[in-house]
Amino acid sequence: MNGKGAEVRWHRAIRAILLTTLIVLVIPAAVLVVDGLMDNVEKSDVAIVLGSKVMPDGAPSARLRARLDRAAELYQQGIVKHVIASGGIGQEGYSEARVMADYLTMQKAVAREAIILDETGNDTQATARNSAALMADRGMRSAVIVTQYFHITRSRLALRQAGIEEISSAHARLFEIRDIYSLAREIIALPVYLFRFNQGRPNLQWPAPLP
């Protein structure tokens, strides 16, 4: 009898663990994935491309190329007239913003005068804050976020907090196995961001940007 009771308790514990995992990880992951993949692109003043890793030879990484390719597509389709290339100085010593601008100009035929540089977009919050200022200076009101799908939700929140209200999104068309880690990272960090966002704290400290 005692053995049977222990087995029942063990099964209940396993079910509780599985249910907790479902609630804490699987459901939030599904929400982030759906939100990121369901593009709602609208004609806008500018596309905001969030920076990512630059390779040691100065070329944009696969993630960064995917973001730039999507932004160039929006530009060529006439959905946006300008592109904000936002990124700081990476570990390799390159200005992500300038690497992005060079790629857009030389590889994707985006007019140089259509590209706006933000060389201090060191993280999502900085990109949002800087982009809002750049847009205000130019009388721009609407923007399309261009980044990886798992990054869309947080990026949108950052832009809203920075004062940009007309926001749509377009995810980079690249999927990698390491997206699992990136998605888990977003799930863990996003509740903190949401709390600080609701508390109106402008200077959010976030983990180091993903490559």
Secondary structure, 3 states (H helix, E strand, C coil): CHHHHHHHHHHHHHHHHHHHHHHHHHHHHHHHHHHHHCCCCCCEEEEEEECCCECCCCCECHHHHHHHHHHHHHHHCCCEEEEEEECCECCCCCEHHHHHHHHHHHHHCCCHHHEEEECCCCCHHHHHHHHHHHHHHCCCCEEEEEECHHHHHHHHHHHHHCCCCEEEEEECCCCCCCHHHHHHHHHHHHHHHHHHHHHCCCCCCCCCCCC
